Amino acid sequence: QMAESQASAEVPEFNLSEFLGLTSEMRITTIASPEMILTKLIRVFGDDQRFTLSIAEDMKNEMLSNMGAGRKEEYNSPSGLAMLFDQSGGKITPAMAETIISAKKNSPYIDVLIE
């Protein structure tokens, strides 16, 4: 009976990020749910009335469409997320516009590093 009571005891879930004092990264890929996409939008760019579950669903559909067309896109960085938002019919926020401009300024340097 002792083994039964020990087996039924709840084991607390261990979270390495919390243990190390870090925030866990939410990665946006084609398997991310619209709820995850919405959460990432809010985490990265702050709360905005333009960030809705409906636009997150459109963003998910845009990712799947890009994948089906053979387009390899990156959605996890702030600039990639902002561009996906724009491509999905969202009206970009000032913070998103700054992120996209900054990414384009750094693009030549990144391209050199990649080559």
Buried (B, 14 or more C-beta within 10 A) or exposed (E): EEEEEEEEEEEEEEEEEEEEEEEEEEEBEEEBEBEBBBBBBEEBBEEBEEBBEEBBBBBBEBBEEBEEEEEEEEBBEBBBBBBBBBBBEBEBBEBBEBBBEEBEEEEEEEEEEEE
